């Protein structure tokens, strides 16, 4: 584990002395340090700061990582800095305990991954039916016995190192007549038989993420699922993530929302300078779990909200059940309200998969602007292109077609296409700007930009477009540069930001 850097601004550093773990590095104020080092992990304020210090500290701190002492009388500059960094008041004793016991959870680099159905093995002896639904799930139907028996297992073990905490989450559906247990065995590193620990979790315990607190022995985790009863059991995905033990998902302050179907949405909010607009960025396709776009968005200076999801292989394009979509709207509304902003002070943005989130929920908010890079809209056509235009290039599109349209025929393609277009047709975008960079020879959704022009029937809608030659992934750098440049332009021209 990397060292955890704790910067303390105080007139008396001795009062903070304690027997901290070896990985905790206590730093004191040094402006030379600010110019030559990266982010610090925790900031403690035991005195007020001036404007110059506020600006410098803003650059090297993250939201949710600032603490100030309960006996500190805040002046205006210090209070504003604390608000911009969502600082938390704390007593000296509580702070020492937090640094000692939770300090290691403020590490900088998150990590998460997902084991897909192709990584699942079916236990010998199971005599029921087995159906593989592409890369999305494996569906079992049969008699699992009257006592718990191993039914499936994951072929690849999960490595865990000294002192690591790991969060596990299982996506599944099942009949009420089926009961399951998740069993995790830890093997000592280098051994194929020496088991150092066994954890077993029932369905009630699996209603939240499972946190595995590893001891001081490196090893690997072998995960299996036991079942009893009769009926259907669909195993969708097993997720494992570096844990922060309750202070955030992926990032410190990151939030996790879950539907009744065990589908997740992740959100990370940074208040920036607390001035409009709120910029929302939907992550694109990625197999490593976590948020995308943090460094790009914080450079904007304004409040921003990162949204990510980890369904399907690489992401599920932000559409889902009514519960899922209502939850997405609720999350964005939550932070608009927190800031006291209106929809006309909102920007929705994304690249590739993230453009679906922006377009789809843009219909709910009718924001000031939609900034889209490599737009996708006709999800059915994306699956159709898998056959000839992009063979084996994006099989997730086939999973989406089968899951959301219940089939793979032409009528199902049209159904999935209209999932987005019907919502766009029914929305008045008369006060929204569409800023779009697209690929002329896009092999995912070549018609997205032209069709957007024809489907936008709103009077007063503004569309700015820039086309680049190439297929969907041929010039990501060019798309990204224009995307960021247009963000800067909108912030400057429409919100008077430098």
C-alpha positions in Angstrom: 0.0 0.0 0.0 1.2 3.5 -0.8 1.9 6.0 2.0 -1.1 8.1 3.1 -0.1 11.7 3.2 -1.7 13.8 5.9 -1.1 17.5 5.8 -1.7 19.4 9.0 -1.9 23.2 9.2 -1.3 24.2 12.8 0.7 26.4 15.1 1.4 23.4 17.4 2.2 20.2 15.5 3.0 18.4 18.8 -0.6 18.3 19.8 -1.2 15.9 16.8 1.5 13.5 17.8 0.3 9.9 18.2 1.3 6.3 17.4 0.1 6.2 13.8 0.5 3.2 11.5 3.7 3.1 9.4 2.0 4.0 6.2 0.7 7.3 7.6 3.0 10.2 6.8 2.4 13.4 8.7 3.3 16.6 6.7 3.5 20.2 7.8 2.9 23.3 5.8 5.5 24.0 3.1 4.7 26.0 0.0 7.6 24.3 -1.8 5.8 21.0 -1.1 2.7 22.4 -2.8 4.6 23.1 -6.0 6.4 19.8 -6.3 4.0 17.2 -5.1 0.7 15.5 -6.2 -2.5 15.4 -4.2 -2.4 14.9 -0.5 -4.8 12.3 1.0 -6.0 14.1 4.1 -5.9 17.8 5.1 -6.3 18.9 8.7 -7.0 22.6 9.5 -6.1 23.7 13.0 -5.9 27.4 11.9 -7.5 29.7 9.4 -6.0 30.1 5.9 -5.6 33.1 3.7 -6.8 33.4 0.0 -3.4 32.3 -1.4 -3.4 29.3 0.8 -7.0 28.5 -0.1 -6.2 28.5 -3.8 -3.1 26.4 -3.4 -4.8 23.8 -1.1 -7.8 23.6 -3.5 -5.5 22.3 -6.2 -4.0 19.5 -4.1 -7.0 18.3 -2.1 -10.1 16.3 -3.0 -13.6 16.7 -1.7 -14.5 14.7 1.5 -10.8 14.6 2.7 -10.7 17.9 4.7 -11.1 18.0 8.4 -11.1 21.0 10.7 -10.8 21.1 14.5 -13.9 21.8 16.6 -12.4 24.7 18.5 -11.3 26.5 15.3 -13.2 29.8 14.8 -13.7 30.0 11.0 -13.2 33.2 9.0 -14.9 33.8 5.6 -12.0 32.4 3.5 -11.6 29.3 5.5 -15.3 28.6 5.7 -15.7 28.9 1.9 -12.8 26.6 1.4 -14.3 24.0 3.8 -17.6 24.3 1.9 -15.9 23.8 -1.4 -14.2 20.7 -0.1 -17.1 19.4 2.0 -15.0 19.5 5.1 -16.0 17.8 8.3 -15.6 19.2 11.8 -13.9 16.8 14.3 -12.4 16.8 17.8 -8.7 16.1 18.3 -9.2 12.7 19.8 -11.7 11.6 17.1 -9.2 12.8 14.4 -6.4 10.8 15.8 -8.6 7.7 15.9 -9.7 8.3 12.3 -6.2 8.7 11.0 -5.0 5.6 12.9 -7.9 3.3 12.1 -9.3 4.7 8.8 -6.4 6.6 7.4 -5.4 3.7 5.0 -8.9 3.9 3.4 -8.0 7.3 1.9 -5.7 5.7 -0.7 -5.7 7.4 -4.1 -6.0 4.6 -6.7 -9.3 2.7 -6.7 -9.8 -0.6 -8.5 -12.8 -2.8 -9.3 -13.4 -5.7 -11.7 -16.2 -8.0 -12.6 -16.2 -11.8 -13.2 -18.6 -12.4 -16.1 -20.5 -15.7 -16.8 -17.7 -17.0 -18.9 -15.7 -17.2 -15.7 -18.3 -19.5 -14.1 -17.9 -23.2 -13.7 -20.9 -25.5 -13.0 -20.5 -28.0 -10.2 -20.3 -31.6 -11.1 -23.5 -33.5 -10.3 -26.0 -30.7 -11.2 -28.5 -32.4 -13.5 -30.8 -29.5 -14.3 -30.9 -27.3 -17.4 -28.2 -24.7 -18.1 -28.6 -21.7 -20.4 -25.9 -19.2 -21.2 -27.3 -15.8 -22.1 -24.3 -14.4 -24.0 -21.9 -12.5 -21.7 -24.8 -11.4 -19.4 -25.8 -14.4 -17.3 -26.0 -18.1 -16.8 -29.5 -19.5 -16.0 -29.9 -22.7 -14.1 -33.2 -24.5 -13.6 -33.5 -27.7 -11.6 -33.5 -29.4 -8.2 -30.5 -28.3 -6.0 -31.3 -30.7 -3.2 -32.7 -30.3 0.3 -29.4 -29.2 1.8 -27.0 -26.6 0.5 -24.7 -27.9 -2.3 -22.2 -26.1 -4.4 -23.8 -25.2 -7.7 -21.4 -22.8 -9.4 -17.9 -21.5 -8.7 -15.7 -18.9 -10.2 -12.7 -20.3 -12.1 -10.3 -17.5 -11.3 -9.3 -16.7 -7.8 -9.1 -13.2 -6.4 -5.7 -12.1 -5.0 -5.7 -10.3 -1.7 -2.6 -8.8 -0.1 -1.5 -8.0 3.4 -4.0 -5.8 5.2 -6.3 -5.3 2.1 -10.1 -4.9 2.4 -12.2 -6.1 -0.4 -15.9 -5.5 -1.2 -17.8 -8.2 -3.1 -21.2 -7.9 -4.7 -23.2 -10.6 -6.5 -25.8 -9.8 -9.1 -28.4 -12.6 -9.4 -32.1 -13.3 -9.7 -33.9 -16.4 -8.5 -37.2 -18.0 -7.7 -38.5 -17.7 -4.1 -38.3 -21.5 -3.9 -34.5 -21.4 -4.2 -32.2 -20.4 -1.3 -28.5 -19.5 -1.8 -25.3 -19.1 0.2 -22.1 -17.4 -1.0 -19.0 -19.1 0.3 -15.5 -17.6 0.2 -12.4 -19.6 1.0 -9.0 -17.9 1.4 -6.0 -20.0 0.4 -2.6 -19.0 1.7 -0.5 -17.6 -1.1 1.4 -20.3 -3.0 -0.7 -23.1 -1.6 -3.4 -25.1 -3.3 -4.7 -26.7 -0.1 -3.9 -24.5 2.9 -7.1 -22.7 3.8 -6.6 -19.9 6.2 -10.3 -18.7 6.4 -13.8 -19.5 5.3 -16.7 -17.0 5.1 -20.3 -17.9 4.4 -23.1 -15.3 3.7 -26.8 -15.9 3.4 -29.2 -13.8 1.3 -30.0 -11.4 4.1 -26.2 -10.7 4.6 -25.9 -10.3 0.8 -28.4 -7.4 0.7 -25.4 -5.1 1.0 -21.8 -5.5 -0.2 -19.7 -8.0 1.6 -16.5 -6.6 3.0 -13.6 -9.1 3.4 -11.1 -7.8 5.9 -7.9 -9.6 5.0 -5.5 -10.5 7.8 -1.7 -10.2 7.5 -1.3 -13.1 5.1 -1.2 -12.8 1.4 -3.4 -15.2 -0.5 -6.3 -15.8 -2.9 -10.0 -16.0 -2.6 -12.0 -18.9 -4.1 -15.7 -18.0 -4.4 -18.6 -20.4 -4.9 -22.3 -20.3 -4.7 -24.4 -23.0 -2.8 -28.1 -23.5 -3.3 -31.0 -25.7 -2.2 -34.6 -26.1 -3.3 -36.1 -26.2 -6.8 -36.5 -23.6 -9.5 -34.6 -21.0 -11.5 -31.4 -19.3 -10.5 -29.7 -16.7 -12.8 -26.1 -15.8 -11.9 -25.3 -12.5 -13.6 -21.9 -11.2 -12.3 -19.6 -11.2 -9.3 -17.9 -7.8 -8.6 -14.8 -7.3 -6.4 -13.5 -3.9 -5.5 -10.9 -2.3 -3.2 -12.9 -1.3 -0.2 -12.9 2.0 1.6 -14.8 0.5 4.5 -17.7 2.8 4.4 -16.2 6.2 3.4 -16.9 5.9 -0.3 -17.4 3.7 -3.3 -14.3 3.7 -5.6 -13.5 7.3 -4.5 -13.7 8.9 -1.0 -17.3 10.3 -1.0 -18.4 8.1 -3.9 -22.0 6.9 -3.5 -23.7 3.6 -4.5 -27.4 3.2 -5.2 -29.1 -0.2 -5.7 -32.4 -1.2 -7.2 -34.6 -4.0 -6.0 -33.1 -6.0 -8.9 -29.6 -5.6 -7.4 -28.6 -3.2 -10.2 -26.2 -0.5 -9.2 -25.6 3.2 -10.0 -22.5 5.0 -8.8 -22.3 8.8 -8.3 -19.5 11.1 -7.2 -20.2 14.8 -6.4 -17.6 17.6 -6.1 -19.0 21.0 -5.3 -16.1 22.8 -7.1 -16.5 26.6 -6.5 -20.2 26.3 -5.8 -21.1 28.5 -8.8 -23.2 27.4 -11.8 -23.3 25.2 -13.8 -23.5 21.7 -12.5 -21.7 19.6 -15.0 -22.7 15.9 -15.2 -20.4 13.4 -16.9 -21.6 9.9 -17.7 -18.7 7.4 -17.9 -18.1 5.5 -21.1 -17.6 1.8 -21.8 -14.9 0.3 -19.5 -14.2 -3.1 -18.0 -12.2 -1.8 -15.0 -14.9 -0.6 -12.6 -15.0 3.0 -11.3 -15.6 6.5 -12.3 -14.2 8.2 -15.4 -13.3 11.8 -16.2 -12.4 13.0 -12.7 -9.3 15.0 -13.6 -10.9 16.5 -16.7 -14.0 17.6 -14.8 -12.3 19.1 -11.8 -10.2 21.3 -14.1 -13.5 23.0 -15.2 -13.7 24.5 -11.7 -17.5 24.3 -11.5 -19.5 21.7 -9.5 -19.5 18.4 -11.2 -21.2 15.0 -10.9 -19.7 11.8 -12.2 -22.0 8.9 -12.9 -21.0 5.3 -13.6 -22.6 1.9 -13.9 -21.1 -1.6 -14.1 -23.9 -3.7 -15.6 -23.3 -6.0 -18.6 -19.8 -6.2 -20.0 -18.4 -2.7 -19.9 -21.7 -1.0 -19.0 -25.4 -1.1 -19.8 -25.8 2.3 -21.4 -27.8 3.8 -18.5 -31.2 2.5 -19.5 -33.1 0.0 -17.4 -36.3 -0.7 -15.5 -38.6 2.2 -14.4 -37.1 1.9 -10.9 -33.6 2.2 -12.3 -34.3 5.2 -14.5 -36.3 7.0 -11.8 -33.4 6.5 -9.5 -31.0 8.1 -12.0 -33.2 11.2 -12.3 -33.5 11.3 -8.5 -29.7 11.3 -8.2 -29.2 14.2 -10.5 -32.1 16.1 -8.9 -30.5 15.6 -5.5 -27.4 17.6 -6.4 -29.2 20.3 -8.4 -31.3 20.9 -5.2 -28.2 20.7 -3.0 -26.6 23.5 -5.0 -29.9 25.5 -5.4 -29.5 25.3 -9.2 -32.2 25.0 -11.9 -32.2 22.8 -15.0 -31.0 25.8 -17.1 -27.8 25.7 -15.0 -27.2 22.1 -15.8 -24.9 20.5 -18.4 -25.1 16.8 -19.3 -22.2 15.2 -21.1 -20.5 12.0 -22.1 -18.5 10.3 -24.7 -19.6 7.1 -26.6 -21.7 5.1 -24.1 -22.0 8.2 -21.9 -23.9 10.0 -24.7 -26.8 7.7 -24.2 -27.0 8.7 -20.5 -26.8 12.4 -21.5 -29.4 12.2 -24.3 -31.8 9.9 -22.4 -31.9 11.9 -19.2 -31.6 15.1 -21.0 -35.2 14.5 -22.0 -36.1 14.6 -18.3 -34.2 17.8 -17.4 -34.0 19.8 -20.7 -30.6 21.2 -19.5 -28.8 24.2 -20.8 -26.5 22.1 -22.9 -25.7 18.5 -23.9 -22.1 18.0 -24.8 -21.7 14.7 -26.7 -18.6 13.0 -28.2 -19.2 10.1 -30.6 -23.0 10.0 -30.0 -24.8 6.7 -29.9 -28.6 6.5 -29.9 -29.9 3.6 -32.0 -28.9 0.8 -29.7 -30.6 -1.8 -32.0 -28.5 -0.7 -35.0 -25.3 -1.0 -32.9 -26.2 -4.7 -32.3 -27.1 -5.1 -36.0 -23.7 -3.8 -37.0 -22.1 -6.6 -35.1 -22.9 -8.9 -37.9 -21.1 -7.4 -40.9 -19.8 -3.8 -40.2 -18.1 -4.6 -36.9 -17.9 -8.4 -36.6 -17.1 -9.5 -33.0 -16.2 -5.9 -32.2 -18.8 -5.2 -29.5 -20.7 -8.3 -28.4 -22.2 -6.4 -25.4 -24.5 -4.8 -27.9 -26.1 -8.3 -28.5 -26.6 -8.8 -24.8 -28.4 -5.4 -24.6 -30.6 -6.3 -27.6 -31.6 -9.6 -26.1 -32.1 -8.3 -22.6 -34.1 -5.1 -23.4 -36.0 -6.2 -26.5 -36.4 -9.9 -25.7 -35.1 -11.2 -29.0 -32.6 -10.8 -31.9 -34.9 -10.3 -34.9 -35.6 -7.1 -36.9 -38.6 -6.1 -34.9 -36.5 -6.3 -31.7 -33.9 -4.1 -33.3 -36.6 -1.5 -34.0 -37.9 -1.8 -30.5 -34.5 -1.1 -29.0 -33.8 1.8 -31.4 -37.1 3.5 -30.4 -36.2 3.2 -26.7 -34.2 6.4 -27.0 -35.7 8.1 -30.1 -39.3 8.0 -28.8 -38.2 9.9 -25.7 -36.3 12.4 -27.8 -39.3 13.0 -30.1 -41.6 13.7 -27.1 -39.3 16.3 -25.5 -39.2 20.1 -26.1 -35.5 21.0 -26.3 -36.3 24.6 -27.3 -33.8 26.0 -24.7 -31.1 23.4 -25.0 -27.8 23.5 -26.9 -26.6 20.3 -28.5 -22.9 20.3 -29.0 -21.8 17.2 -30.9 -18.6 15.8 -32.2 -19.1 12.6 -34.3 -17.3 10.2 -36.7 -18.3 10.2 -40.4 -17.6 6.5 -40.8 -18.8 5.4 -37.3 -19.2 1.6 -37.3 -21.4 1.7 -34.2 -24.1 4.2 -35.0 -23.4 6.0 -38.2 -26.7 7.8 -38.4 -26.8 9.2 -34.8 -25.9 12.8 -35.7 -28.0 13.1 -38.9 -31.0 11.5 -37.3 -30.7 13.8 -34.2 -31.0 16.7 -36.6 -34.1 15.3 -38.1 -35.8 14.2 -34.8 -35.3 17.5 -33.0 -38.5 19.2 -33.7 -38.2 21.8 -31.0 -38.4 25.5 -32.0 -35.3 27.4 -30.9 -33.0 24.3 -30.3 -29.4 25.0 -31.2 -27.1 22.3 -32.6 -23.3 22.7 -33.0 -21.7 19.8 -34.8 -18.2 18.8 -35.9 -17.4 15.6 -37.9 -14.1 13.8 -38.0 -13.2 11.0 -40.4 -12.8 7.5 -39.1 -14.7 4.7 -37.4 -16.0 4.9 -33.8 -12.6 4.4 -32.1 -10.3 5.8 -34.7 -9.7 9.3 -33.3 -10.7 9.4 -29.7 -8.0 12.0 -29.0 -9.5 14.4 -31.6 -13.0 13.9 -30.2 -11.8 14.4 -26.6 -10.0 17.7 -27.5 -13.0 19.1 -29.2 -15.2 17.9 -26.3 -13.1 19.7 -23.7 -12.7 22.8 -25.9 -16.5 23.1 -26.2 -16.9 22.7 -22.4 -14.5 25.6 -22.0 -16.4 27.7 -24.5 -19.8 27.1 -22.9 -18.5 27.9 -19.4 -16.9 31.1 -20.7 -19.6 32.4 -23.0 -22.7 31.2 -21.2 -21.6 31.3 -17.5 -19.0 34.0 -17.5 -16.3 31.7 -16.2 -12.6 32.2 -17.0 
